[in-house]
């Protein structure tokens, strides 16, 4: 796969200046007027590079492991893939080798972890065939889809959108991106999450109902994918709560683990 160039990075960021130094970007309209104020451009460090991957959108697939689908009250044999989004600034970068503070969010008393493989897109498109979908992937990372489960459940019960349970500040912790050109693709491999040293989630990526390639293909039928999009590819069974003081460690085979302390 071709390496992402600086021109490609800038295009993926919507022609904004990368926030590697200042953390902000300034844009101009078609008439040349400057933006009223600068807005930070979320980005993720790239292993082996001094460039960063700017995040455009965060897509997440729901119930993509059969056992997790069952524990959430769904029948995995009947359900087509479905997706939801988090805002791009939900990203919280977690550097490997460190335990990073992760704030317990407001409004919830049932805060859940979900360990996931994340795929980052560097080549966009519509109606992407499954057979070529992985050619659109720039790299992979370990991520957590943190969830205010009580708020999500309440919204489900009331048949309302459950964005408040998923799309809040720092709800998308993520490690560094490893380019697919150097690490390859992920169709199998151990995935686990520990809380305070005890294994809570443990599975294999080959137990995904919909592979990363199938997710990309299905997403591209509903949205035109663009460089800078990232996809959280689903979590195994045994999601559960954490409280302040708990330390979460997430791991995917061939990727460095990430560690977070809930504060």
VENHU-V314827 format. One record per pair of residues at least 24 apart in sequence whose C-alpha atoms are under 10 Angstrom apart, sorted by sequence separation. I is the first residue (numbers start at 0). J is the second residue. D is the distance in whole Angstrom. If there is no record, write none. Layout:
i:I j:J d:D
i:I j:J d:D
This chain:
i:15 j:39 d:10
i:16 j:40 d:8
i:17 j:41 d:9
i:18 j:42 d:7
i:19 j:43 d:9
i:58 j:82 d:7
i:59 j:83 d:5
i:60 j:84 d:9
i:116 j:140 d:6
i:117 j:141 d:6
i:118 j:142 d:10
i:145 j:169 d:8
i:146 j:170 d:7
i:186 j:210 d:7
i:209 j:233 d:9
i:15 j:40 d:8
i:17 j:42 d:8
i:19 j:44 d:9
i:58 j:83 d:6
i:59 j:84 d:6
i:115 j:140 d:9
i:116 j:141 d:5
i:117 j:142 d:6
i:144 j:169 d:10
i:145 j:170 d:5
i:146 j:171 d:9
i:185 j:210 d:9
i:186 j:211 d:8
i:207 j:232 d:8
i:208 j:233 d:9
i:57 j:83 d:9
i:58 j:84 d:5
i:59 j:85 d:8
i:115 j:141 d:6
i:116 j:142 d:6
i:117 j:143 d:9
i:143 j:169 d:10
i:144 j:170 d:6
i:145 j:171 d:6
i:185 j:211 d:8
i:186 j:212 d:9
i:207 j:233 d:8
i:13 j:40 d:10
i:57 j:84 d:6
i:58 j:85 d:7
i:114 j:141 d:8
i:115 j:142 d:5
i:116 j:143 d:8
i:143 j:170 d:8
i:144 j:171 d:5
i:145 j:172 d:8
i:184 j:211 d:9
i:185 j:212 d:10
i:207 j:234 d:9
i:12 j:40 d:8
i:56 j:84 d:7
i:57 j:85 d:5
i:58 j:86 d:9
i:114 j:142 d:6
i:115 j:143 d:6
i:142 j:170 d:10
i:143 j:171 d:6
i:144 j:172 d:7
i:184 j:212 d:10
i:204 j:232 d:10
i:207 j:235 d:8
i:12 j:41 d:9
i:56 j:85 d:7
i:57 j:86 d:6
i:58 j:87 d:9
i:113 j:142 d:8
i:114 j:143 d:5
i:115 j:144 d:7
i:142 j:171 d:7
i:143 j:172 d:5
i:144 j:173 d:9
i:204 j:233 d:10
i:206 j:235 d:8
i:12 j:42 d:9
i:19 j:49 d:9
i:56 j:86 d:7
i:57 j:87 d:6
i:113 j:143 d:5
i:114 j:144 d:7
i:142 j:172 d:6
i:143 j:173 d:6
i:204 j:234 d:9
i:19 j:50 d:8
i:55 j:86 d:9
i:56 j:87 d:5
i:57 j:88 d:9
i:112 j:143 d:7
i:113 j:144 d:5
i:114 j:145 d:9
i:141 j:172 d:9
i:142 j:173 d:4
i:143 j:174 d:9
i:204 j:235 d:9
i:19 j:51 d:7
i:54 j:86 d:10
i:55 j:87 d:6
i:56 j:88 d:9
i:57 j:89 d:9
i:111 j:143 d:10
i:112 j:144 d:7
i:113 j:145 d:6
i:141 j:173 d:6
i:142 j:174 d:6
i:202 j:234 d:9
i:203 j:235 d:8
i:17 j:50 d:9
i:18 j:51 d:8
i:19 j:52 d:10
i:54 j:87 d:6
i:55 j:88 d:9
i:57 j:90 d:9
i:111 j:144 d:9
i:112 j:145 d:5
i:113 j:146 d:8
i:140 j:173 d:7
i:141 j:174 d:5
i:142 j:175 d:9
i:201 j:234 d:10
i:202 j:235 d:6
i:17 j:51 d:8
i:18 j:52 d:10
i:19 j:53 d:10
i:53 j:87 d:9
i:54 j:88 d:8
i:111 j:145 d:6
i:112 j:146 d:7
i:140 j:174 d:6
i:141 j:175 d:8
i:200 j:234 d:9
i:201 j:235 d:7
i:202 j:236 d:8
i:17 j:52 d:9
i:18 j:53 d:8
i:110 j:145 d:7
i:111 j:146 d:5
i:112 j:147 d:9
i:139 j:174 d:9
i:140 j:175 d:6
i:141 j:176 d:8
i:200 j:235 d:7
i:201 j:236 d:8
i:17 j:53 d:7
i:54 j:90 d:9
i:110 j:146 d:6
i:111 j:147 d:6
i:112 j:148 d:10
i:139 j:175 d:8
i:140 j:176 d:5
i:141 j:177 d:10
i:200 j:236 d:6
i:201 j:237 d:8
i:16 j:53 d:10
i:109 j:146 d:8
i:110 j:147 d:5
i:111 j:148 d:6
i:138 j:175 d:9
i:139 j:176 d:5
i:140 j:177 d:6
i:199 j:236 d:9
i:200 j:237 d:5
i:15 j:53 d:10
i:109 j:147 d:6
i:110 j:148 d:6
i:111 j:149 d:9
i:138 j:176 d:6
i:139 j:177 d:5
i:140 j:178 d:9
i:199 j:237 d:6
i:200 j:238 d:7
i:107 j:146 d:9
i:108 j:147 d:8
i:109 j:148 d:6
i:110 j:149 d:8
i:137 j:176 d:9
i:138 j:177 d:5
i:139 j:178 d:7
i:198 j:237 d:10
i:199 j:238 d:7
i:200 j:239 d:9
i:12 j:52 d:9
i:13 j:53 d:9
i:107 j:147 d:6
i:108 j:148 d:8
i:109 j:149 d:6
i:110 j:150 d:9
i:137 j:177 d:8
i:138 j:178 d:4
i:139 j:179 d:7
i:199 j:239 d:8
i:11 j:52 d:9
i:12 j:53 d:6
i:104 j:145 d:10
i:106 j:147 d:8
i:107 j:148 d:8
i:108 j:149 d:7
i:109 j:150 d:8
i:137 j:178 d:6
i:138 j:179 d:5
i:8 j:50 d:8
i:11 j:53 d:7
i:12 j:54 d:7
i:13 j:55 d:8
i:104 j:146 d:10
i:105 j:147 d:9
i:107 j:149 d:7
i:108 j:150 d:9
i:136 j:178 d:9
i:137 j:179 d:6
i:138 j:180 d:8
i:8 j:51 d:8
i:9 j:52 d:10
i:10 j:53 d:10
i:11 j:54 d:8
i:12 j:55 d:7
i:104 j:147 d:8
i:106 j:149 d:9
i:107 j:150 d:7
i:136 j:179 d:7
i:137 j:180 d:8
i:138 j:181 d:9
i:139 j:182 d:9
i:191 j:234 d:10
i:192 j:235 d:10
i:8 j:52 d:7
i:9 j:53 d:8
i:11 j:55 d:7
i:103 j:147 d:10
i:106 j:150 d:8
i:107 j:151 d:10
i:136 j:180 d:9
i:138 j:182 d:8
i:139 j:183 d:9
i:190 j:234 d:9
i:191 j:235 d:8
i:5 j:50 d:8
i:7 j:52 d:10
i:8 j:53 d:7
i:41 j:86 d:10
i:42 j:87 d:9
i:134 j:179 d:9
i:138 j:183 d:8
i:139 j:184 d:8
i:190 j:235 d:8
i:192 j:237 d:10
i:194 j:239 d:10
i:4 j:50 d:9
i:5 j:51 d:9
i:8 j:54 d:10
i:41 j:87 d:6
i:42 j:88 d:9
i:133 j:179 d:9
i:138 j:184 d:8
i:139 j:185 d:8
i:192 j:238 d:9
i:194 j:240 d:10
i:195 j:241 d:10
i:3 j:50 d:9
i:40 j:87 d:9
i:41 j:88 d:6
i:43 j:90 d:8
i:137 j:184 d:10
i:194 j:241 d:8
i:204 j:251 d:9
i:3 j:51 d:10
i:40 j:88 d:8
i:41 j:89 d:9
i:42 j:90 d:8
i:43 j:91 d:9
i:44 j:92 d:8
i:93 j:141 d:9
i:136 j:184 d:9
i:199 j:247 d:10
i:203 j:251 d:9
i:204 j:252 d:9
i:3 j:52 d:9
i:39 j:88 d:8
i:41 j:90 d:7
i:42 j:91 d:10
i:43 j:92 d:7
i:44 j:93 d:10
i:93 j:142 d:9
i:141 j:190 d:9
i:143 j:192 d:10
i:195 j:244 d:9
i:196 j:245 d:10
i:198 j:247 d:10
i:200 j:249 d:9
i:201 j:250 d:10
i:202 j:251 d:10
i:203 j:252 d:9
i:41 j:91 d:9
i:42 j:92 d:9
i:43 j:93 d:10
i:44 j:94 d:9
i:92 j:142 d:9
i:133 j:183 d:10
i:134 j:184 d:10
i:195 j:245 d:6
i:196 j:246 d:8
i:197 j:247 d:9
i:198 j:248 d:9
i:201 j:251 d:10
i:41 j:92 d:10
i:91 j:142 d:10
i:133 j:184 d:8
i:194 j:245 d:7
i:195 j:246 d:5
i:196 j:247 d:8
i:197 j:248 d:9
i:198 j:249 d:10
i:90 j:142 d:10
i:91 j:143 d:10
i:133 j:185 d:10
i:194 j:246 d:6
i:195 j:247 d:6
i:196 j:248 d:8
i:90 j:143 d:10
i:193 j:246 d:8
i:194 j:247 d:5
i:195 j:248 d:8
i:110 j:164 d:9
i:193 j:247 d:6
i:194 j:248 d:6
i:89 j:144 d:10
i:192 j:247 d:7
i:193 j:248 d:5
i:194 j:249 d:9
i:59 j:115 d:10
i:117 j:173 d:8
i:192 j:248 d:6
i:193 j:249 d:7
i:106 j:163 d:10
i:107 j:164 d:9
i:116 j:173 d:9
i:117 j:174 d:9
i:119 j:176 d:8
i:191 j:248 d:8
i:192 j:249 d:4
i:193 j:250 d:9
i:59 j:117 d:9
i:106 j:164 d:10
i:112 j:170 d:10
i:113 j:171 d:10
i:114 j:172 d:10
i:115 j:173 d:9
i:118 j:176 d:9
i:119 j:177 d:9
i:173 j:231 d:10
i:191 j:249 d:6
i:192 j:250 d:6
i:58 j:117 d:10
i:85 j:144 d:9
i:114 j:173 d:10
i:117 j:176 d:9
i:118 j:177 d:10
i:119 j:178 d:9
i:190 j:249 d:8
i:191 j:250 d:5
i:192 j:251 d:9
i:57 j:117 d:10
i:58 j:118 d:10
i:118 j:178 d:10
i:119 j:179 d:9
i:171 j:231 d:9
i:190 j:250 d:6
i:191 j:251 d:7
i:118 j:179 d:9
i:189 j:250 d:8
i:190 j:251 d:4
i:191 j:252 d:9
i:57 j:119 d:9
i:105 j:167 d:9
i:189 j:251 d:6
i:190 j:252 d:6
i:104 j:167 d:8
i:105 j:168 d:10
i:188 j:251 d:7
i:189 j:252 d:5
i:104 j:168 d:8
i:187 j:251 d:10
i:188 j:252 d:5
i:189 j:253 d:9
i:190 j:254 d:10
i:192 j:256 d:9
i:194 j:258 d:10
i:54 j:119 d:9
i:55 j:120 d:10
i:104 j:169 d:9
i:187 j:252 d:9
i:188 j:253 d:8
i:191 j:256 d:10
i:192 j:257 d:10
i:193 j:258 d:9
i:194 j:259 d:10
i:195 j:260 d:9
i:53 j:119 d:10
i:54 j:120 d:9
i:102 j:168 d:9
i:103 j:169 d:10
i:104 j:170 d:9
i:118 j:184 d:9
i:185 j:251 d:10
i:192 j:258 d:10
i:194 j:260 d:10
i:52 j:119 d:8
i:102 j:169 d:8
i:103 j:170 d:10
i:118 j:185 d:9
i:185 j:252 d:9
i:52 j:120 d:10
i:53 j:121 d:10
i:101 j:169 d:8
i:102 j:170 d:10
i:185 j:253 d:9
i:52 j:121 d:9
i:101 j:170 d:9
i:116 j:185 d:9
i:183 j:253 d:10
i:101 j:172 d:9
i:182 j:253 d:8
i:182 j:254 d:9
i:99 j:172 d:10
i:116 j:190 d:8
i:115 j:190 d:8
i:136 j:211 d:9
i:174 j:249 d:10
i:43 j:119 d:10
i:86 j:162 d:10
i:89 j:165 d:10
i:114 j:190 d:8
i:115 j:191 d:9
i:136 j:212 d:9
i:173 j:249 d:10
i:177 j:253 d:10
i:85 j:162 d:8
i:89 j:166 d:7
i:90 j:167 d:10
i:91 j:168 d:9
i:92 j:169 d:9
i:114 j:191 d:7
i:115 j:192 d:9
i:135 j:212 d:9
i:177 j:254 d:8
i:83 j:161 d:9
i:84 j:162 d:8
i:85 j:163 d:10
i:88 j:166 d:9
i:89 j:167 d:6
i:90 j:168 d:8
i:91 j:169 d:5
i:95 j:173 d:10
i:113 j:191 d:10
i:114 j:192 d:6
i:133 j:211 d:8
i:134 j:212 d:9
i:176 j:254 d:9
i:177 j:255 d:10
i:83 j:162 d:8
i:86 j:165 d:9
i:87 j:166 d:9
i:88 j:167 d:9
i:89 j:168 d:5
i:90 j:169 d:6
i:91 j:170 d:7
i:92 j:171 d:9
i:93 j:172 d:6
i:94 j:173 d:8
i:95 j:174 d:7
i:113 j:192 d:8
i:114 j:193 d:10
i:132 j:211 d:8
i:133 j:212 d:6
i:136 j:215 d:9
i:175 j:254 d:9
i:85 j:165 d:7
i:86 j:166 d:6
i:88 j:168 d:7
i:89 j:169 d:4
i:90 j:170 d:7
i:91 j:171 d:6
i:92 j:172 d:6
i:93 j:173 d:6
i:94 j:174 d:6
i:95 j:175 d:8
i:112 j:192 d:9
i:132 j:212 d:5
i:133 j:213 d:9
i:135 j:215 d:8
i:174 j:254 d:9
i:175 j:255 d:9
i:84 j:165 d:8
i:85 j:166 d:5
i:86 j:167 d:8
i:87 j:168 d:10
i:88 j:169 d:7
i:89 j:170 d:5
i:90 j:171 d:5
i:91 j:172 d:4
i:92 j:173 d:5
i:93 j:174 d:5
i:94 j:175 d:7
i:112 j:193 d:10
i:129 j:210 d:9
i:131 j:212 d:8
i:132 j:213 d:8
i:174 j:255 d:8
i:83 j:165 d:9
i:84 j:166 d:7
i:85 j:167 d:8
i:86 j:168 d:9
i:87 j:169 d:10
i:88 j:170 d:9
i:89 j:171 d:5
i:90 j:172 d:6
i:91 j:173 d:6
i:92 j:174 d:6
i:93 j:175 d:7
i:112 j:194 d:9
i:129 j:211 d:9
i:130 j:212 d:8
i:132 j:214 d:9
i:133 j:215 d:8
i:174 j:256 d:8
i:175 j:257 d:9
i:83 j:166 d:9
i:85 j:168 d:9
i:86 j:169 d:10
i:88 j:171 d:9
i:89 j:172 d:8
i:90 j:173 d:7
i:91 j:174 d:9
i:92 j:175 d:7
i:129 j:212 d:5
i:130 j:213 d:9
i:132 j:215 d:6
i:133 j:216 d:9
i:174 j:257 d:6
i:85 j:169 d:10
i:86 j:170 d:9
i:87 j:171 d:9
i:90 j:174 d:10
i:128 j:212 d:9
i:129 j:213 d:6
i:131 j:215 d:10
i:132 j:216 d:6
i:173 j:257 d:8
i:174 j:258 d:9
i:52 j:137 d:9
i:59 j:144 d:8
i:85 j:170 d:8
i:86 j:171 d:9
i:127 j:212 d:9
i:128 j:213 d:8
i:129 j:214 d:9
i:131 j:216 d:9
i:132 j:217 d:10
i:172 j:257 d:9
i:173 j:258 d:10
i:52 j:138 d:10
i:85 j:171 d:8
i:114 j:200 d:8
i:127 j:213 d:9
i:129 j:215 d:8
i:130 j:216 d:9
i:172 j:258 d:10
i:112 j:199 d:10
i:113 j:200 d:8
i:114 j:201 d:9
i:128 j:215 d:9
i:129 j:216 d:5
i:132 j:219 d:10
i:144 j:231 d:8
i:172 j:259 d:9
i:112 j:200 d:9
i:116 j:204 d:8
i:127 j:215 d:7
i:128 j:216 d:6
i:129 j:217 d:9
i:142 j:230 d:10
i:143 j:231 d:8
i:144 j:232 d:10
i:115 j:204 d:9
i:126 j:215 d:9
i:127 j:216 d:5
i:128 j:217 d:9
i:135 j:224 d:9
i:137 j:226 d:9
i:140 j:229 d:10
i:142 j:231 d:7
i:144 j:233 d:9
i:125 j:215 d:10
i:126 j:216 d:6
i:127 j:217 d:8
i:135 j:225 d:9
i:136 j:226 d:9
i:137 j:227 d:9
i:139 j:229 d:9
i:141 j:231 d:9
i:142 j:232 d:9
i:143 j:233 d:10
i:144 j:234 d:8
i:124 j:215 d:10
i:125 j:216 d:8
i:126 j:217 d:8
i:127 j:218 d:9
i:128 j:219 d:9
i:135 j:226 d:9
i:138 j:229 d:10
i:139 j:230 d:10
i:140 j:231 d:9
i:142 j:233 d:10
i:143 j:234 d:9
i:148 j:239 d:9
i:46 j:138 d:10
i:123 j:215 d:10
i:124 j:216 d:9
i:125 j:217 d:10
i:126 j:218 d:8
i:127 j:219 d:6
i:128 j:220 d:10
i:136 j:228 d:10
i:137 j:229 d:10
i:139 j:231 d:10
i:142 j:234 d:10
i:146 j:238 d:10
i:148 j:240 d:9
i:45 j:138 d:9
i:118 j:211 d:8
i:125 j:218 d:9
i:126 j:219 d:5
i:127 j:220 d:8
i:136 j:229 d:9
i:146 j:239 d:10
i:147 j:240 d:9
i:45 j:139 d:10
i:117 j:211 d:9
i:118 j:212 d:10
i:125 j:219 d:5
i:126 j:220 d:5
i:136 j:230 d:10
i:146 j:240 d:9
i:45 j:140 d:10
i:116 j:211 d:9
i:120 j:215 d:9
i:124 j:219 d:7
i:125 j:220 d:6
i:126 j:221 d:8
i:145 j:240 d:10
i:123 j:219 d:9
i:124 j:220 d:9
i:125 j:221 d:8
i:126 j:222 d:9
i:127 j:223 d:9
i:43 j:140 d:10
i:118 j:215 d:9
i:125 j:222 d:7
i:126 j:223 d:8
i:127 j:224 d:9
i:124 j:222 d:9
i:125 j:223 d:5
i:126 j:224 d:9
i:124 j:223 d:6
i:125 j:224 d:7
i:123 j:223 d:7
i:124 j:224 d:5
i:125 j:225 d:9
i:123 j:224 d:5
i:124 j:225 d:7
i:122 j:224 d:8
i:123 j:225 d:4
i:124 j:226 d:9
i:121 j:224 d:9
i:122 j:225 d:6
i:123 j:226 d:5
i:120 j:224 d:8
i:121 j:225 d:7
i:122 j:226 d:5
i:123 j:227 d:9
i:143 j:247 d:10
i:120 j:225 d:7
i:121 j:226 d:4
i:122 j:227 d:9
i:123 j:228 d:9
i:143 j:248 d:10
i:59 j:165 d:10
i:120 j:226 d:5
i:121 j:227 d:6
i:122 j:228 d:9
i:143 j:249 d:8
i:119 j:226 d:8
i:120 j:227 d:6
i:121 j:228 d:8
i:142 j:249 d:8
i:119 j:227 d:7
i:120 j:228 d:5
i:121 j:229 d:9
i:141 j:249 d:7
i:142 j:250 d:9
i:11 j:120 d:10
i:57 j:166 d:10
i:119 j:228 d:6
i:120 j:229 d:6
i:141 j:250 d:7
i:142 j:251 d:9
i:11 j:121 d:8
i:118 j:228 d:9
i:119 j:229 d:4
i:120 j:230 d:8
i:140 j:250 d:10
i:141 j:251 d:6
i:11 j:122 d:9
i:118 j:229 d:6
i:119 j:230 d:6
i:140 j:251 d:9
i:141 j:252 d:10
i:11 j:123 d:9
i:117 j:229 d:7
i:118 j:230 d:5
i:119 j:231 d:9
i:8 j:121 d:8
i:117 j:230 d:5
i:118 j:231 d:7
i:140 j:253 d:10
i:141 j:254 d:7
i:7 j:121 d:8
i:57 j:171 d:9
i:116 j:230 d:8
i:117 j:231 d:5
i:118 j:232 d:7
i:140 j:254 d:7
i:141 j:255 d:8
i:142 j:256 d:10
i:143 j:257 d:9
i:7 j:122 d:9
i:115 j:230 d:10
i:116 j:231 d:6
i:117 j:232 d:6
i:139 j:254 d:8
i:140 j:255 d:9
i:141 j:256 d:7
i:142 j:257 d:8
i:115 j:231 d:6
i:116 j:232 d:6
i:117 j:233 d:9
i:140 j:256 d:10
i:141 j:257 d:7
i:4 j:121 d:10
i:114 j:231 d:9
i:115 j:232 d:6
i:116 j:233 d:7
i:140 j:257 d:10
i:3 j:121 d:7
i:114 j:232 d:9
i:115 j:233 d:6
i:116 j:234 d:8
i:2 j:121 d:9
i:3 j:122 d:9
i:114 j:233 d:8
i:115 j:234 d:5
i:1 j:121 d:10
i:113 j:233 d:8
i:114 j:234 d:5
i:115 j:235 d:8
i:113 j:234 d:6
i:114 j:235 d:7
i:112 j:234 d:9
i:113 j:235 d:8
i:114 j:236 d:10
i:52 j:175 d:9
i:113 j:236 d:9
i:51 j:175 d:9
i:52 j:176 d:8
i:113 j:237 d:9
i:114 j:238 d:8
i:51 j:176 d:9
i:112 j:237 d:9
i:113 j:238 d:6
i:112 j:238 d:6
i:113 j:239 d:8
i:111 j:238 d:6
i:112 j:239 d:6
i:113 j:240 d:10
i:80 j:208 d:9
i:111 j:239 d:5
i:112 j:240 d:7
i:45 j:174 d:10
i:46 j:175 d:6
i:47 j:176 d:9
i:48 j:177 d:10
i:79 j:208 d:10
i:80 j:209 d:7
i:110 j:239 d:8
i:111 j:240 d:4
i:112 j:241 d:7
i:43 j:173 d:8
i:44 j:174 d:8
i:45 j:175 d:6
i:46 j:176 d:6
i:47 j:177 d:8
i:48 j:178 d:10
i:79 j:209 d:9
i:109 j:239 d:8
i:110 j:240 d:5
i:111 j:241 d:6
i:43 j:174 d:8
i:44 j:175 d:5
i:45 j:176 d:5
i:46 j:177 d:5
i:47 j:178 d:9
i:109 j:240 d:6
i:110 j:241 d:6
i:111 j:242 d:9
i:43 j:175 d:6
i:44 j:176 d:6
i:45 j:177 d:6
i:46 j:178 d:7
i:76 j:208 d:9
i:82 j:214 d:9
i:108 j:240 d:9
i:109 j:241 d:8
i:110 j:242 d:7
i:0 j:133 d:9
i:1 j:134 d:9
i:42 j:175 d:10
i:43 j:176 d:7
i:44 j:177 d:9
i:45 j:178 d:7
i:75 j:208 d:8
i:80 j:213 d:9
i:81 j:214 d:9
i:108 j:241 d:10
i:109 j:242 d:8
i:114 j:247 d:10
i:0 j:134 d:7
i:3 j:137 d:7
i:47 j:181 d:10
i:80 j:214 d:8
i:108 j:242 d:9
i:114 j:248 d:9
i:115 j:249 d:9
i:116 j:250 d:9
i:0 j:135 d:9
i:2 j:137 d:8
i:46 j:181 d:10
i:82 j:217 d:10
i:112 j:247 d:8
i:114 j:249 d:6
i:115 j:250 d:9
i:116 j:251 d:7
i:0 j:136 d:8
i:1 j:137 d:8
i:66 j:202 d:10
i:81 j:217 d:9
i:82 j:218 d:8
i:113 j:249 d:9
i:114 j:250 d:8
i:115 j:251 d:8
i:0 j:137 d:8
i:80 j:217 d:8
i:81 j:218 d:9
i:112 j:249 d:10
i:114 j:251 d:9
i:0 j:138 d:10
i:64 j:202 d:9
i:79 j:217 d:10
i:80 j:218 d:9
i:103 j:241 d:9
i:116 j:254 d:10
i:64 j:203 d:10
i:82 j:221 d:10
i:103 j:242 d:7
i:64 j:204 d:9
i:66 j:206 d:9
i:68 j:208 d:10
i:87 j:227 d:10
i:103 j:243 d:7
i:64 j:205 d:9
i:65 j:206 d:8
i:66 j:207 d:10
i:87 j:228 d:9
i:102 j:243 d:8
i:103 j:244 d:10
i:64 j:206 d:6
i:65 j:207 d:8
i:87 j:229 d:9
i:101 j:243 d:9
i:63 j:206 d:8
i:64 j:207 d:5
i:65 j:208 d:7
i:101 j:244 d:10
i:63 j:207 d:6
i:64 j:208 d:6
i:100 j:244 d:10
i:101 j:245 d:10
i:62 j:207 d:9
i:63 j:208 d:5
i:64 j:209 d:8
i:101 j:246 d:9
i:62 j:208 d:8
i:63 j:209 d:6
i:84 j:230 d:9
i:85 j:231 d:10
i:100 j:246 d:9
i:101 j:247 d:10
i:62 j:209 d:10
i:63 j:210 d:9
i:84 j:231 d:9
i:99 j:246 d:9
i:82 j:230 d:10
i:83 j:231 d:10
i:98 j:246 d:8
i:99 j:247 d:10
i:60 j:209 d:9
i:82 j:231 d:10
i:98 j:247 d:9
i:82 j:232 d:10
i:98 j:248 d:9
i:63 j:214 d:10
i:82 j:233 d:10
i:60 j:214 d:8
i:59 j:214 d:10
i:58 j:214 d:10
i:101 j:258 d:10
i:102 j:259 d:10
i:103 j:260 d:10
i:104 j:261 d:10
i:60 j:218 d:9
i:99 j:257 d:9
i:100 j:258 d:9
i:101 j:259 d:6
i:102 j:260 d:8
i:103 j:261 d:6
i:104 j:262 d:9
i:59 j:218 d:10
i:95 j:254 d:10
i:96 j:255 d:8
i:97 j:256 d:10
i:98 j:257 d:8
i:99 j:258 d:6
i:100 j:259 d:6
i:101 j:260 d:6
i:102 j:261 d:6
i:103 j:262 d:6
i:58 j:218 d:9
i:95 j:255 d:6
i:96 j:256 d:8
i:97 j:257 d:8
i:98 j:258 d:5
i:99 j:259 d:5
i:100 j:260 d:5
i:101 j:261 d:5
i:102 j:262 d:5
i:94 j:255 d:9
i:95 j:256 d:6
i:96 j:257 d:7
i:97 j:258 d:7
i:98 j:259 d:5
i:99 j:260 d:6
i:100 j:261 d:6
i:101 j:262 d:6
i:94 j:256 d:9
i:95 j:257 d:5
i:96 j:258 d:8
i:97 j:259 d:8
i:98 j:260 d:6
i:99 j:261 d:9
i:100 j:262 d:6
i:93 j:256 d:9
i:94 j:257 d:7
i:95 j:258 d:7
i:98 j:261 d:10
i:99 j:262 d:10
i:93 j:257 d:6
i:94 j:258 d:8
i:71 j:236 d:9
i:92 j:257 d:10
i:93 j:258 d:7
i:94 j:259 d:10
i:67 j:233 d:9
i:68 j:234 d:9
i:70 j:236 d:7
i:71 j:237 d:10
i:93 j:259 d:8
i:67 j:234 d:7
i:68 j:235 d:9
i:69 j:236 d:8
i:70 j:237 d:8
i:71 j:238 d:10
i:56 j:224 d:9
i:64 j:232 d:10
i:66 j:234 d:10
i:67 j:235 d:5
i:68 j:236 d:8
i:70 j:238 d:9
i:55 j:224 d:10
i:56 j:225 d:9
i:63 j:232 d:7
i:64 j:233 d:7
i:65 j:234 d:10
i:66 j:235 d:7
i:67 j:236 d:4
i:55 j:225 d:8
i:56 j:226 d:9
i:57 j:227 d:9
i:58 j:228 d:7
i:59 j:229 d:8
i:60 j:230 d:8
i:61 j:231 d:9
i:62 j:232 d:9
i:63 j:233 d:5
i:64 j:234 d:6
i:65 j:235 d:8
i:66 j:236 d:5
i:67 j:237 d:7
i:55 j:226 d:7
i:56 j:227 d:7
i:57 j:228 d:6
i:58 j:229 d:6
i:59 j:230 d:6
i:60 j:231 d:6
i:61 j:232 d:8
i:62 j:233 d:6
i:63 j:234 d:7
i:64 j:235 d:5
i:65 j:236 d:8
i:66 j:237 d:8
i:67 j:238 d:8
i:54 j:226 d:8
i:55 j:227 d:5
i:56 j:228 d:5
i:57 j:229 d:5
i:58 j:230 d:5
i:59 j:231 d:5
i:60 j:232 d:6
i:61 j:233 d:6
i:62 j:234 d:7
i:63 j:235 d:8
i:64 j:236 d:7
i:53 j:226 d:9
i:54 j:227 d:5
i:55 j:228 d:5
i:56 j:229 d:6
i:57 j:230 d:6
i:58 j:231 d:6
i:59 j:232 d:6
i:60 j:233 d:6
i:61 j:234 d:8
i:62 j:235 d:8
i:63 j:236 d:10
i:52 j:226 d:9
i:53 j:227 d:6
i:54 j:228 d:6
i:55 j:229 d:8
i:56 j:230 d:8
i:57 j:231 d:7
i:58 j:232 d:9
i:59 j:233 d:7
i:60 j:234 d:9
i:62 j:236 d:9
i:3 j:178 d:9
i:52 j:227 d:7
i:53 j:228 d:9
i:54 j:229 d:7
i:2 j:178 d:8
i:52 j:228 d:10
i:53 j:229 d:10
i:1 j:178 d:10
i:2 j:179 d:9
i:52 j:229 d:10
i:0 j:178 d:9
i:1 j:179 d:10
i:2 j:180 d:7
i:0 j:179 d:7
i:1 j:180 d:7
i:2 j:181 d:10
i:0 j:180 d:5
i:0 j:181 d:9
i:0 j:183 d:10
i:42 j:227 d:9
i:41 j:227 d:10
i:12 j:225 d:10
i:13 j:226 d:9
i:11 j:225 d:7
i:12 j:226 d:8
i:13 j:227 d:9
i:10 j:225 d:10
i:11 j:226 d:5
i:12 j:227 d:7
i:10 j:226 d:8
i:11 j:227 d:5
i:9 j:226 d:10
i:10 j:227 d:9
i:11 j:228 d:9
i:8 j:226 d:8
i:9 j:227 d:10
i:7 j:226 d:8
i:8 j:227 d:8
i:7 j:227 d:10
i:3 j:226 d:10
